[in-house]
């Protein structure tokens, strides 16, 4: 029985997804050869976890341990960023591959550098990037909103 072109394309997509998943798994499972410092300007920080994406209806499967990233409210915060040192570089690369379109990554609110000094230098350069978690200006709270003035 001949397979339809639609089924063959679906099989090709599944094979490519499986290969990408295997590559991410290998990165996460690799021995820690290098470490990075991750900087995060979100006040609450983040918990990063890599996942193996399964075919529906199976849910994604967590790979390895989660990594807690310090945020801007951490004790070691400077220039509006919290710093988490000694994050496995292979984990970071795998996590970024899965989350490259995340708004915090795209906007530079979460990044990694090869040394703590370089992370702090980059954070200093990016310190003016708004996170969206800052307080409101009471004189101009939001577009189209005017402060209440008691008469």
C-alpha positions as CSV (number, residue, x, y, z in Angstrom):
1,X,0.0,0.0,0.0
2,X,1.5,3.4,-1.0
3,X,1.9,6.1,1.6
4,X,0.4,9.5,0.9
5,X,2.8,12.5,0.6
6,X,1.1,13.9,3.6
7,X,2.0,10.9,5.8
8,X,5.6,11.0,4.5
9,X,5.9,14.7,5.4
10,X,4.5,14.0,8.9
11,X,7.0,11.2,9.3
12,X,9.8,13.5,8.2
13,X,8.7,16.1,10.8
14,X,8.5,13.5,13.5
15,X,12.0,12.3,12.6
16,X,13.4,15.8,12.7
17,X,11.8,16.5,16.0
18,X,13.1,13.3,17.5
19,X,16.7,14.1,16.2
20,X,16.5,17.6,17.8
21,X,15.2,16.1,21.0
22,X,18.0,13.6,21.1
23,X,20.5,16.4,20.5
24,X,19.1,18.4,23.4
25,X,19.2,15.3,25.6
26,X,22.8,14.7,24.7
27,X,23.7,18.3,25.6
28,X,21.9,18.1,29.0
29,X,23.4,14.6,29.8
30,X,27.0,15.7,28.8
31,X,29.6,16.1,31.6
32,X,29.8,19.7,32.7
33,X,32.8,21.0,30.8
34,X,32.1,24.7,31.2
35,X,30.0,26.9,33.5
36,X,28.3,30.2,32.8
37,X,26.9,33.0,34.9
38,X,23.2,33.6,34.3
39,X,21.8,37.1,34.9
40,X,18.1,37.8,35.3
41,X,16.4,41.2,35.8
42,X,13.0,39.7,36.6
43,X,12.4,40.5,40.3
44,X,11.3,36.9,41.2
45,X,14.0,35.1,39.1
46,X,13.1,31.9,37.3
47,X,13.3,28.1,37.6
48,X,14.7,26.7,34.4
49,X,13.9,23.1,33.3
50,X,14.6,21.3,30.0
51,X,11.9,19.0,28.5
52,X,11.8,16.2,26.0
53,X,8.8,16.9,23.7
54,X,6.7,13.8,23.1
55,X,4.2,13.2,20.4
56,X,0.7,14.2,21.5
57,X,-1.2,13.1,23.6
58,X,1.9,12.4,25.7
59,X,3.0,15.4,27.8
60,X,6.5,16.8,27.7
61,X,9.0,14.9,30.0
62,X,11.4,16.8,32.2
63,X,15.1,16.1,31.5
64,X,17.6,16.5,34.3
65,X,17.4,18.8,37.3
66,X,15.8,22.2,37.3
67,X,18.0,25.2,37.9
68,X,16.9,28.1,40.1
69,X,18.0,31.5,38.7
70,X,18.3,34.5,41.1
71,X,16.3,37.6,40.1
72,X,16.7,41.3,40.7
73,X,15.5,41.0,44.3
74,X,18.3,38.6,45.2
75,X,21.0,39.5,47.7
76,X,23.7,39.5,45.1
77,X,21.8,41.8,42.7
78,X,23.6,44.6,40.9
79,X,22.6,46.9,38.0
80,X,19.0,45.5,38.3
81,X,20.0,41.9,37.7
82,X,20.4,38.9,40.0
83,X,23.3,36.5,39.2
84,X,23.5,32.7,39.4
85,X,27.1,31.5,38.9
86,X,28.2,28.0,37.9
87,X,25.3,27.1,35.7
88,X,26.3,24.2,33.4
89,X,26.8,25.6,29.9
90,X,25.4,22.6,28.2
91,X,22.2,22.9,30.3
92,X,22.0,26.6,29.4
93,X,22.4,26.0,25.7
94,X,19.7,23.3,25.7
95,X,17.3,25.5,27.7
96,X,17.9,28.5,25.4
97,X,17.3,26.2,22.4
98,X,13.9,25.4,23.8
99,X,13.1,28.9,25.0
100,X,14.7,31.2,22.5
101,X,11.4,33.0,21.7
102,X,10.6,33.7,25.4
103,X,10.0,37.5,25.8
104,X,12.5,37.8,28.7
105,X,15.2,36.1,26.5
106,X,14.5,38.2,23.4
107,X,14.5,41.4,25.4
108,X,17.8,40.7,27.2
109,X,16.2,40.3,30.7
110,X,17.8,36.9,31.0
111,X,21.2,36.1,29.6
112,X,24.4,34.2,30.3
113,X,28.1,35.1,30.2
114,X,31.2,33.1,30.5
115,X,32.4,34.9,33.6
116,X,30.6,36.7,36.5
117,X,32.5,39.9,35.5
118,X,31.2,39.8,32.0
119,X,27.7,39.2,33.2
120,X,27.9,42.2,35.4
121,X,29.4,44.3,32.6
122,X,26.6,43.3,30.2
123,X,24.0,43.9,33.0
124,X,25.4,47.4,33.5
125,X,25.0,48.1,29.7
126,X,21.4,46.8,29.7
127,X,20.3,48.3,33.1
128,X,17.9,50.7,31.4
129,X,15.8,47.9,29.7
130,X,12.4,48.0,31.4
131,X,11.1,44.7,32.8
132,X,7.5,45.7,33.1
133,X,7.6,45.0,36.8
134,X,8.5,48.5,37.9
135,X,6.2,50.8,39.8
136,X,3.9,53.2,38.0
137,X,4.6,56.9,37.7
138,X,1.9,58.5,39.8
139,X,1.8,61.6,37.6
140,X,1.4,59.5,34.4
141,X,0.2,56.0,35.4
142,X,-0.6,54.7,31.9
143,X,-1.6,56.0,28.5
144,X,-5.1,57.4,28.6
145,X,-5.2,57.3,32.4
146,X,-5.2,60.6,34.4
147,X,-4.6,60.7,38.1
148,X,-7.5,61.5,40.4
149,X,-7.4,65.0,41.8
150,X,-9.7,65.7,44.7
151,X,-11.5,69.0,44.5
